Amino acid sequence: MSINVRSYDREKDYERVGRFLTDTYRPGKQHANWFLSRWEYMHFHPMLDNAVLPCIGIWEDNGTIIGVANFEHSLGLTYFQVHPKYSFLKPDMLTYAEKHLIGTKEDGTKYIGALINDFDTEFETAAKQYDFHESSEYSECMSEFVIPVPFPEISVPDGFRIISLADKDDLYKTNRLIYRGFNHPGEPPKTGPEERRLMQSAPNFNKYLNIIIQADNGDYCSYAGLWYEPELNIAYVEPVCTDPDYRLRGLGTAAVLEGIRRCGELGASLAFVGNEIPFYISMGFKKLYNINLWTKEIPA
């Protein structure tokens, strides 16, 4: 065993980390690492701070990736991807995060946040020993949907229809829907369509699995982005939103379920989403576990 840690190199490591995430998938309620879909979504998101990507840590054993400590968009909140046989690395990964993945709060306080699955008591114990404290400021979760066979036909109210970006990829309309759907005020900035183009350039972005509910007047009303991972036969839901003018009509539910249905046609047996709000639970998702935030302030 010859373990070393080094900085992330996007050109050399992006695909290798993706391979690592796929290889370490463990079906069931205690799958610990990110899905490949989230890793890909992170890298092609306009909010990503590319300048600090080298702060991500890569652990290798004789050249094989066995662990990753990474942020998602910017420094501060840290996620830990670990090969099950190398769980003893977690304290070392916390130490790395304290040195290289420090964030800054609005008041100037330096801190490090560690996202830890609630079933990982070993990691929680290590966090306590390193003076991290569990915080209620932020949390995530993972929920699962068992895809039925056959899948019921998805319908929408009169005056609406289901399409996908494969039918009509209007970058302006899609960007306006997502901007408004996430409750931003006013109209979106002019750079929005180019940001959509960036996100669609992700290697596994499939326009057929990105569902739009369109009104008869042409408006884009609801959006559901689905990612399909053929090696694992799973789907990942991200992002989902509905324009405020069209909410409470079942359009968002229809968009998500249609995307899941299409993933099922391709071979997916499970769909996952990082959420537990009633919107998802009501359509059949069941929460698997929480991902809790542990924080530590870093002296100036």
One Martini backbone bead per residue (centre of mass of N, CA, C, O) as a GRO file, in nm:
protein
  300
    1MET     BB    1   0.093   0.039   0.026
    2SER     BB    2   0.064   0.368  -0.158
    3ILE     BB    3  -0.019   0.669  -0.018
    4ASN     BB    4  -0.151   0.970  -0.170
    5VAL     BB    5  -0.173   1.333  -0.191
    6ARG     BB    6  -0.346   1.563  -0.416
    7SER     BB    7  -0.421   1.766  -0.660
    8TYR     BB    8  -0.654   1.864  -0.874
    9ASP     BB    9  -0.697   1.768  -1.230
   10ARG     BB   10  -0.920   1.807  -1.462
   11GLU     BB   11  -0.793   1.684  -1.717
   12LYS     BB   12  -0.695   1.409  -1.562
   13ASP     BB   13  -0.950   1.355  -1.332
   14TYR     BB   14  -1.246   1.366  -1.411
   15GLU     BB   15  -1.289   1.072  -1.523
   16ARG     BB   16  -1.159   0.916  -1.284
   17VAL     BB   17  -1.364   1.001  -1.073
   18GLY     BB   18  -1.611   0.893  -1.218
   19ARG     BB   19  -1.516   0.600  -1.205
   20PHE     BB   20  -1.501   0.583  -0.897
   21LEU     BB   21  -1.802   0.641  -0.841
   22THR     BB   22  -1.911   0.398  -0.995
   23ASP     BB   23  -1.741   0.170  -0.846
   24THR     BB   24  -1.867   0.272  -0.543
   25TYR     BB   25  -2.136   0.166  -0.580
   26ARG     BB   26  -2.402   0.101  -0.327
   27PRO     BB   27  -2.665  -0.056  -0.287
   28GLY     BB   28  -2.885   0.120  -0.087
   29LYS     BB   29  -2.902   0.304   0.225
   30GLN     BB   30  -2.547   0.328   0.222
   31HIS     BB   31  -2.469   0.520   0.006
   32ALA     BB   32  -2.196   0.756   0.015
   33ASN     BB   33  -2.153   0.868  -0.260
   34TRP     BB   34  -2.155   1.012  -0.532
   35PHE     BB   35  -2.275   1.067  -0.829
   36LEU     BB   36  -2.181   1.120  -1.143
   37SER     BB   37  -2.395   1.336  -1.206
   38ARG     BB   38  -2.299   1.544  -0.994
   39TRP     BB   39  -2.014   1.581  -1.095
   40GLU     BB   40  -2.102   1.687  -1.371
   41TYR     BB   41  -2.287   1.920  -1.284
   42MET     BB   42  -2.067   2.080  -1.140
   43HIS     BB   43  -1.867   2.129  -1.397
   44PHE     BB   44  -2.136   2.265  -1.573
   45HIS     BB   45  -2.167   2.502  -1.378
   46PRO     BB   46  -2.175   2.850  -1.353
   47MET     BB   47  -2.096   2.854  -1.029
   48LEU     BB   48  -1.826   2.755  -1.072
   49ASP     BB   49  -1.499   2.773  -0.924
   50ASN     BB   50  -1.230   2.711  -1.117
   51ALA     BB   51  -0.984   2.840  -0.957
   52VAL     BB   52  -1.031   2.611  -0.702
   53LEU     BB   53  -1.004   2.313  -0.802
   54PRO     BB   54  -0.708   2.241  -0.685
   55CYS     BB   55  -0.818   2.203  -0.382
   56ILE     BB   56  -0.880   1.940  -0.445
   57GLY     BB   57  -0.862   1.610  -0.318
   58ILE     BB   58  -0.639   1.327  -0.393
   59TRP     BB   59  -0.651   0.980  -0.339
   60GLU     BB   60  -0.388   0.730  -0.363
   61ASP     BB   61  -0.317   0.381  -0.468
   62ASN     BB   62  -0.102   0.319  -0.689
   63GLY     BB   63  -0.284   0.529  -0.884
   64THR     BB   64  -0.554   0.482  -0.730
   65ILE     BB   65  -0.851   0.596  -0.660
   66ILE     BB   66  -0.987   0.643  -0.299
   67GLY     BB   67  -1.025   0.969  -0.280
   68VAL     BB   68  -1.241   1.268  -0.213
   69ALA     BB   69  -1.215   1.628  -0.164
   70ASN     BB   70  -1.505   1.839  -0.213
   71PHE     BB   71  -1.675   2.069  -0.371
   72GLU     BB   72  -1.917   2.235  -0.572
   73HIS     BB   73  -1.884   2.567  -0.618
   74SER     BB   74  -1.740   2.639  -0.337
   75LEU     BB   75  -1.586   2.715  -0.072
   76GLY     BB   76  -1.654   2.519   0.255
   77LEU     BB   77  -1.820   2.288   0.144
   78THR     BB   78  -1.761   1.938   0.215
   79TYR     BB   79  -1.692   1.643   0.034
   80PHE     BB   80  -1.678   1.273   0.075
   81GLN     BB   81  -1.494   1.033  -0.115
   82VAL     BB   82  -1.493   0.676  -0.035
   83HIS     BB   83  -1.352   0.392  -0.016
   84PRO     BB   84  -1.455   0.133   0.179
   85LYS     BB   85  -1.144   0.028   0.235
   86TYR     BB   86  -1.069   0.362   0.324
   87SER     BB   87  -1.199   0.487   0.595
   88PHE     BB   88  -0.927   0.573   0.751
   89LEU     BB   89  -0.900   0.859   0.588
   90LYS     BB   90  -1.095   1.072   0.715
   91PRO     BB   91  -0.914   1.238   0.907
   92ASP     BB   92  -0.721   1.330   0.680
   93MET     BB   93  -0.946   1.480   0.520
   94LEU     BB   94  -1.006   1.692   0.732
   95THR     BB   95  -0.725   1.815   0.738
   96TYR     BB   96  -0.722   1.901   0.446
   97ALA     BB   97  -0.971   2.087   0.454
   98GLU     BB   98  -0.850   2.291   0.665
   99LYS     BB   99  -0.623   2.385   0.448
  100HIS     BB  100  -0.788   2.386   0.136
  101LEU     BB  101  -1.135   2.432   0.203
  102ILE     BB  102  -1.181   2.722   0.286
  103GLY     BB  103  -1.419   2.944   0.402
  104THR     BB  104  -1.626   3.252   0.372
  105LYS     BB  105  -1.808   3.456   0.536
  106GLU     BB  106  -1.975   3.754   0.538
  107ASP     BB  107  -1.805   3.836   0.815
  108GLY     BB  108  -1.506   3.678   0.758
  109THR     BB  109  -1.527   3.398   0.850
  110LYS     BB  110  -1.354   3.111   0.896
  111TYR     BB  111  -1.431   2.787   0.741
  112ILE     BB  112  -1.549   2.440   0.783
  113GLY     BB  113  -1.745   2.206   0.598
  114ALA     BB  114  -1.902   1.884   0.673
  115LEU     BB  115  -2.046   1.626   0.489
  116ILE     BB  116  -2.244   1.379   0.673
  117ASN     BB  117  -2.361   1.084   0.704
  118ASP     BB  118  -2.579   0.955   0.946
  119PHE     BB  119  -2.448   0.648   0.928
  120ASP     BB  120  -2.148   0.775   0.988
  121THR     BB  121  -2.018   0.737   1.290
  122GLU     BB  122  -1.715   0.739   1.241
  123PHE     BB  123  -1.704   1.025   1.119
  124GLU     BB  124  -1.837   1.177   1.353
  125THR     BB  125  -1.619   1.110   1.558
  126ALA     BB  126  -1.388   1.248   1.409
  127ALA     BB  127  -1.512   1.531   1.407
  128LYS     BB  128  -1.516   1.569   1.713
  129GLN     BB  129  -1.203   1.529   1.753
  130TYR     BB  130  -1.172   1.796   1.543
  131ASP     BB  131  -1.389   2.018   1.645
  132PHE     BB  132  -1.657   1.953   1.537
  133HIS     BB  133  -1.998   2.075   1.470
  134GLU     BB  134  -2.316   2.039   1.464
  135SER     BB  135  -2.546   2.173   1.222
  136SER     BB  136  -2.861   2.359   1.131
  137GLU     BB  137  -2.804   2.538   0.867
  138TYR     BB  138  -2.748   2.257   0.706
  139SER     BB  139  -2.882   2.014   0.464
  140GLU     BB  140  -2.920   1.683   0.345
  141CYS     BB  141  -3.037   1.426   0.113
  142MET     BB  142  -3.175   1.093   0.030
  143SER     BB  143  -3.387   0.978  -0.236
  144GLU     BB  144  -3.618   0.713  -0.349
  145PHE     BB  145  -3.724   0.555  -0.665
  146VAL     BB  146  -3.930   0.305  -0.777
  147ILE     BB  147  -3.949   0.173  -1.091
  148PRO     BB  148  -4.208   0.088  -1.269
  149VAL     BB  149  -4.349  -0.221  -1.425
  150PRO     BB  150  -4.523  -0.048  -1.569
  151PHE     BB  151  -4.555   0.284  -1.666
  152PRO     BB  152  -4.747   0.527  -1.622
  153GLU     BB  153  -4.913   0.752  -1.777
  154ILE     BB  154  -4.855   1.088  -1.855
  155SER     BB  155  -5.036   1.375  -1.755
  156VAL     BB  156  -5.197   1.683  -1.850
  157PRO     BB  157  -5.352   1.951  -1.862
  158ASP     BB  158  -5.531   2.144  -2.025
  159GLY     BB  159  -5.305   2.346  -2.220
  160PHE     BB  160  -5.083   2.115  -2.219
  161ARG     BB  161  -4.743   1.983  -2.274
  162ILE     BB  162  -4.505   1.735  -2.354
  163ILE     BB  163  -4.158   1.794  -2.363
  164SER     BB  164  -3.828   1.842  -2.496
  165LEU     BB  165  -3.512   1.942  -2.587
  166ALA     BB  166  -3.533   1.758  -2.844
  167ASP     BB  167  -3.770   1.926  -2.970
  168LYS     BB  168  -3.700   2.215  -2.808
  169ASP     BB  169  -3.409   2.437  -2.789
  170ASP     BB  170  -3.479   2.706  -2.591
  171LEU     BB  171  -3.266   2.895  -2.418
  172TYR     BB  172  -3.436   3.132  -2.327
  173LYS     BB  173  -3.683   2.982  -2.207
  174THR     BB  174  -3.529   2.798  -2.015
  175ASN     BB  175  -3.390   3.021  -1.852
  176ARG     BB  176  -3.645   3.168  -1.757
  177LEU     BB  177  -3.770   2.934  -1.606
  178ILE     BB  178  -3.535   2.884  -1.404
  179TYR     BB  179  -3.514   3.163  -1.288
  180ARG     BB  180  -3.813   3.178  -1.188
  181GLY     BB  181  -3.830   2.893  -1.048
  182PHE     BB  182  -3.598   3.018  -0.831
  183ASN     BB  183  -3.706   3.313  -0.742
  184HIS     BB  184  -3.618   3.531  -0.925
  185PRO     BB  185  -3.614   3.853  -1.003
  186GLY     BB  186  -3.747   3.923  -1.278
  187GLU     BB  187  -3.526   3.918  -1.530
  188PRO     BB  188  -3.291   3.769  -1.691
  189PRO     BB  189  -2.991   3.760  -1.787
  190LYS     BB  190  -2.821   3.759  -2.093
  191THR     BB  191  -2.625   3.510  -2.007
  192GLY     BB  192  -2.809   3.262  -1.974
  193PRO     BB  193  -2.796   3.094  -2.244
  194GLU     BB  194  -2.491   3.029  -2.209
  195GLU     BB  195  -2.529   2.867  -1.949
  196ARG     BB  196  -2.703   2.650  -2.080
  197ARG     BB  197  -2.492   2.559  -2.284
  198LEU     BB  198  -2.289   2.462  -2.079
  199MET     BB  199  -2.468   2.244  -1.941
  200GLN     BB  200  -2.520   2.088  -2.222
  201SER     BB  201  -2.200   2.000  -2.249
  202ALA     BB  202  -2.227   1.763  -2.100
  203PRO     BB  203  -2.160   1.439  -2.174
  204ASN     BB  204  -2.460   1.325  -2.033
  205PHE     BB  205  -2.645   1.510  -2.173
  206ASN     BB  206  -3.006   1.464  -2.223
  207LYS     BB  207  -3.261   1.603  -2.392
  208TYR     BB  208  -3.481   1.376  -2.359
  209LEU     BB  209  -3.448   1.409  -2.021
  210ASN     BB  210  -3.549   1.711  -2.065
  211ILE     BB  211  -3.831   1.847  -1.925
  212ILE     BB  212  -4.125   2.007  -2.066
  213ILE     BB  213  -4.387   2.225  -1.982
  214GLN     BB  214  -4.623   2.339  -2.220
  215ALA     BB  215  -4.804   2.587  -2.332
  216ASP     BB  216  -5.018   2.687  -2.581
  217ASN     BB  217  -4.864   2.982  -2.580
  218GLY     BB  218  -4.539   2.869  -2.531
  219ASP     BB  219  -4.480   2.838  -2.255
  220TYR     BB  220  -4.253   2.769  -2.002
  221CYS     BB  221  -4.335   2.597  -1.690
  222SER     BB  222  -4.169   2.320  -1.661
  223TYR     BB  223  -3.879   2.147  -1.505
  224ALA     BB  224  -3.680   1.838  -1.577
  225GLY     BB  225  -3.378   1.693  -1.481
  226LEU     BB  226  -3.220   1.405  -1.627
  227TRP     BB  227  -3.007   1.130  -1.526
  228TYR     BB  228  -2.833   0.861  -1.688
  229GLU     BB  229  -2.691   0.542  -1.561
  230PRO     BB  230  -2.615   0.255  -1.726
  231GLU     BB  231  -2.427   0.092  -1.530
  232LEU     BB  232  -2.655   0.129  -1.279
  233ASN     BB  233  -2.955   0.182  -1.343
  234ILE     BB  234  -2.992   0.505  -1.300
  235ALA     BB  235  -3.141   0.804  -1.166
  236TYR     BB  236  -3.113   1.171  -1.174
  237VAL     BB  237  -3.243   1.461  -1.007
  238GLU     BB  238  -3.146   1.759  -1.199
  239PRO     BB  239  -3.345   1.998  -1.210
  240VAL     BB  240  -3.638   2.166  -1.045
  241CYS     BB  241  -3.915   2.363  -1.188
  242THR     BB  242  -4.158   2.646  -1.155
  243ASP     BB  243  -4.338   2.878  -1.261
  244PRO     BB  244  -4.525   3.090  -1.071
  245ASP     BB  245  -4.770   3.106  -1.290
  246TYR     BB  246  -4.781   2.751  -1.278
  247ARG     BB  247  -4.865   2.663  -1.009
  248LEU     BB  248  -5.066   2.413  -0.874
  249ARG     BB  249  -5.103   2.180  -1.144
  250GLY     BB  250  -4.887   1.930  -1.169
  251LEU     BB  251  -4.634   1.989  -1.358
  252GLY     BB  252  -4.383   1.900  -1.199
  253THR     BB  253  -4.464   1.608  -1.160
  254ALA     BB  254  -4.488   1.537  -1.459
  255ALA     BB  255  -4.193   1.596  -1.534
  256VAL     BB  256  -4.054   1.394  -1.347
  257LEU     BB  257  -4.208   1.133  -1.431
  258GLU     BB  258  -4.131   1.145  -1.729
  259GLY     BB  259  -3.829   1.124  -1.686
  260ILE     BB  260  -3.835   0.855  -1.536
  261ARG     BB  261  -3.976   0.693  -1.753
  262ARG     BB  262  -3.748   0.724  -1.964
  263CYS     BB  263  -3.530   0.590  -1.791
  264GLY     BB  264  -3.677   0.319  -1.773
  265GLU     BB  265  -3.663   0.257  -2.078
  266LEU     BB  266  -3.335   0.247  -2.061
  267GLY     BB  267  -3.306   0.077  -1.747
  268ALA     BB  268  -3.405   0.202  -1.502
  269SER     BB  269  -3.491   0.125  -1.143
  270LEU     BB  270  -3.379   0.401  -1.022
  271ALA     BB  271  -3.439   0.705  -0.835
  272PHE     BB  272  -3.278   1.019  -0.749
  273VAL     BB  273  -3.286   1.265  -0.471
  274GLY     BB  274  -3.182   1.571  -0.293
  275ASN     BB  275  -3.473   1.517  -0.126
  276GLU     BB  276  -3.791   1.569   0.110
  277ILE     BB  277  -4.017   1.699   0.000
  278PRO     BB  278  -4.349   1.661  -0.059
  279PHE     BB  279  -4.329   1.660  -0.366
  280TYR     BB  280  -4.170   1.384  -0.369
  281ILE     BB  281  -4.327   1.201  -0.174
  282SER     BB  282  -4.606   1.214  -0.332
  283MET     BB  283  -4.466   1.048  -0.590
  284GLY     BB  284  -4.266   0.809  -0.420
  285PHE     BB  285  -4.054   0.902  -0.246
  286LYS     BB  286  -3.780   0.784  -0.024
  287LYS     BB  287  -3.606   0.825   0.244
  288LEU     BB  288  -3.274   0.729   0.345
  289TYR     BB  289  -3.093   0.998   0.425
  290ASN     BB  290  -2.884   1.209   0.589
  291ILE     BB  291  -2.688   1.522   0.546
  292ASN     BB  292  -2.465   1.659   0.764
  293LEU     BB  293  -2.344   1.945   0.926
  294TRP     BB  294  -1.998   2.016   0.994
  295THR     BB  295  -1.825   2.260   1.195
  296LYS     BB  296  -1.535   2.498   1.165
  297GLU     BB  297  -1.341   2.730   1.287
  298ILE     BB  298  -1.085   2.946   1.154
  299PRO     BB  299  -0.822   3.097   1.231
  300ALA     BB  300  -0.668   3.397   1.124
   0.00000   0.00000   0.00000
